[in-house]
Amino acid sequence: MELLILFTVLLVIIAIAKILKAKELIDKFKDADSDPVTPAEIKTNATGMLVFGIVFFALVVITMFSWNKYLLPSSSSEHGLEIDLLMKTTLVIILIVFFLTHALLFWFIYKYYFRSGKKAFWYPHNNRIELAWTIIPAFVLILLISYGMTTWSNIMNPVKKKDAVVLEFLSEQFGWTARYAGKDNQLGYASFALYGKNKVGVATPFAMEDRLKETRESIETLVKDSTEFAKLVANGWNRTKNLDDTKTSLKNFRANERRLNAMIAEYKSNPAIFKAGEDDKVINSDSILLPKGRQVILKLRSKDVIHSAYLPHFRAQMNTVPGLTTEFVFTPKYTTEEMYQVAASEGKRFTGYILYCNKICGASHYNMKLKINVVEDDVYKSWLAQQQDFVEAFK
Amino acid sequence: MAGGHEHHEHEHHETFISKYIFSFDHKMIAKQYLITAIIMAVFGMGMSVLFRLQLAWPGEKMAILNFFLGDKWAPEGVLDPNMYLALVTIHGTIIVFFVLTGGLSGTFSNLLIPYQIGARDMASGFMNMLSYWLFFVSSVIMLYSCFIESGPASGGWTVYPPLSALPQAMPGSGLGMTLWLLSMTVFIASSLMGSLNYIVTVINLRTKGMTFTRLPLTIWAFLITAILGVLSFPVLLSAALLLLFDRSLGTSFYLDSIFVAGQPLEATGGSPILYEHLFWFLGHPEVYIILLPALGLTSEIISTNSRKPIFGYRAMIVSLIAIAFLSFIVWGHHMFITGMSPFLGTVFTFTTLLIAIPSAVKVFNYLATIWKGNVRLTPAMLFALGMVSLFISGGLTGIVLGDSALDINVHDTYFVVGHFHIVMGAGSIFGMFAGVYHWFPRMYGKLMISKLGYLHFWITFIGVYGVFYPMHFLGLAGVPRRYYTNMEFEMFQDIQFINPIITVFAILSAIGQFIFIFNFFYSIIKGRVTNNNPWKGNTLEWTAPVERIHGNWPGALPVVHRWPYDYSKPGYEEDFVPQNVPLKEDELDGH
């Protein structure tokens, strides 16, 4: 590798030295009015453009076929098949335009390169032609736009089914936690006020009281620390940053105490929404299960910064944004086992379904993933039944 | 106005400082911008080579990384993931803002606007000088931020909060981020001063006969670019200021429900999506702020060197305006999957794909211009034609990304990286190179060495496609951008072989750029002296004397009688008729 680079650099330097020498010799014979480029240079470069065009086309075609096996296998969600079809249609159109316009470009450059004494064809405009190449692209694009918009609307406004799997992914630096809805098939209320040992912040009555206690303990410690630091600073200690940090933390925890108190008050007037979380199932694992053929309603939340939940095999992606719950709905079409077959039949390699982060989120952004296993519905049901309810797990 | 300039001409005793440093002269300011941009580009490009090394050979000990980044960021030659993100971020920031916004517009708007409209200088020379020096200060702050202990900003060039708002979230969000925001604030002030100056100059200082429909397309492009800048940069300024407030003053415009470093933050009630809207309201027009000047330069160069009028001059202007208008209502296509209302996704898909129509018109007009032309393949012309090729290739993949349904699966993958580097990165850089080769005689009265120009073109053209074409495959395989390495995923291990290929091409093209830099500086000193119109162009800058004098033309300003594209016009012996040549009897202008 290094040798190759060194070799290239050397070649370039030699080329430059030769060119400079030649230039100096030639410059002696030239005055200010002589042509800056020679006909021979123009011809060489015109030929170069044609050769480049041919090689470029050949490489594009070759790579399109030989590298196809590295691309994602066909979609394993129902809506993804629509996306794949739209993608193929779009790619065919853009490849036609790509080859056509580039063929003209390279050909014209070669065909019409400069010959002295020749005069170019005076042709400043032609309204009919211009109208034609405005209307034809417009027409093609309107078709593509309507196709794209319909597909998008179908994907983003799905009819939600009663037996759908309701599943939440909570993102944080640098991992994912999954929470399944329990028997009531709805996810309980969760808040960032409860994060701590309560990994996804489910707000059940017990969890709120517990977190309140924890918050008060933190406040006590911080108060102690800050008086300590204040004394030290007063005695000339130069690390004022520690004092500032403690004060900020204290503000944060006091705000959280107020928040929790408000929630607990809310619970007394409206207990139902805080009970819904009790049967949720939080999965502490780097892999989860999904059933084949059932609609999955993904709810997405984030703990700290923006992340993006990307499930390429299902053609699903949605950002997770702190302060918002975003949503994406899809239906897995093949179990993991079946997907191995599907991919193999297309000559592609499949290494299992996976969820990963696709929005820059910090140092370990490149390694923030969760394995997903799609199985038959009964396998999924018995797996889910084994998972502990939140209320049991969080004691 | 004219009186003031004549006064200038008589004075003529300038000190070194007033001539080379705090110059009011548009030509000197253009050169200052260009040379600053070249220096910034070397940094930006160098960074890309460093992180490409990591991507090609992840985790390998590379002495070169340790040499440039030191023991803290590349212990034993292994790149630190935080530094990787910082390099990606500063590479993007430098190239997008400092090279392709400040550098491109600053160089060519300054050089060409007064020359091509027949003015003695910009409307306000002082503001022009101030604009450059603010640009210089912001460049220095941006570079300085790379040398602080916690490292420069590293949340990506879009610096989305909360990541960029929380120093707890990554080291780069500390002081480095503050400096980034400071630098950008100064940069925006510089850009606004420049843009206002360009607009006022084009509207007010056109010479006699220079109507709007006789303006060269370069000037149209610079004018529209400046208008885009004036309308969109203030929005980025407000976004940056609000972010600064969130970081330093305890506000929460962008923060809500955040739990970081073991603490629930006090700040609630804001929305990171607000930042995204504000950012991309600049961010998308910004793409065209970068691209339109390049399109203007190539239009001019292609027409001149095809010895043929630009085909469909008016259609070219209309499509420029259409692109500029549409660019303001497409920002949401960067946000299809942020969770904004799906209905907005449909709207933004519609407006985004409409941009393909004026773009297609431009491409077909370029092709029609070289058709039956007499194409002089100067280095500038090669770069201009290369730009057309890149504009087509990168523009077409934009149809995939602009379609919300397709964007779901390619958003933020290498497909995007390939797309925008080809169309707006390399495309505009090619436009810029074309401009430098073409107008170098106007700047220095000398020619650049054409053989080195050809060598530079071929290395760069092959290099650019070699780097960015394979990235589309990575994207379609699902590889995300901004990953320190792909090797943590079994599914990407097969396709990893593409990364070394890309890196080798990246290194080759980087080496190729030093040919240009050498050629540039060597030719300033030892280039062959040329006459005032080496390319036989029609526009007014070629009617000025070779010497770059104050006020551009000795004596009276030229008077314009015709449009700028009378190349190979029937009835004339020569294949060009400069704009200041009066029309013959019965001769129609532009027909």
Interface residues (C-beta under 8 A of the other chain):
Chain A: M1 L4 I5 T8 V9 V12 A15 I16 I19 L20 A22 K23 D27 K30 A32 D33 P36 V37 E41 I42 T44 N45 A46 G48 M49 F52 F56 V60 T63 W67 Y70 L71 L72 G80 E82 I83 L86 M87 T90 L91 I93 I94 V97 F98 T101 H102 L104 L105 F108 I109 Y112 Y113 F114 R115 K118 K119 A120 F121 W122 Y123 P124 H125 N126 I129 E130 W133 T134 P137 A138 L141 L144 I145 G148 M149 T151 W152 S153 I155 M156 N157 E172 Q173 S191 F192 A193 Y195 G201 S249 K251 N252 F253 R254 A255 N256 R259 L300 K303 D304 V305 I306 S308 Y310 P312 R315 A316 Q317 M318 N319 V321 P322 G323 L324 T326 E327 R349 F350 T351 G352 I354 Y356 C357 N358 K359 I360 C361 G362 A363 S364 H365 Y366 N367 K369
Chain B: P81 N82 L85 G155 G156 Y160 P162 L163 L166 A169 M170 L255 D256 S257 I258 F259 V260 Q263 P264 L265 E266 T268 G270 S271 P272 I273 S306 R307 K308 P309 I310 F311 G312 Y313 R314 A315 I337 T338 G339 P342 G345 T346 T349 F350 L353 L354 A356 I357 A360 V361 V363 F364 N365 L367 A368 I370 W371 K372 G373 N374 V375 R376 L377 T378 L382 L385 V388 S389 I392 S393 L396 T397 I399 V400 D403 S404 A405 L406 I408 N409 H411 D412 T413 L447 I449 S450 K451 L452 Y454 L455 W458 I459 F461 I462 Y465 Y469 P470 F473 L476 A477 G478 P480 R482 Y483 Y484 T485 N486 E488 F489 E490 M491 D494 I495 I498 P500 V504 I507 L508 I511 G512 I515 F518 Y522 R528 V529 T530 N531 P534 W535 V546 Y565 Y567 S568 K569 P570 D575 G590 H591
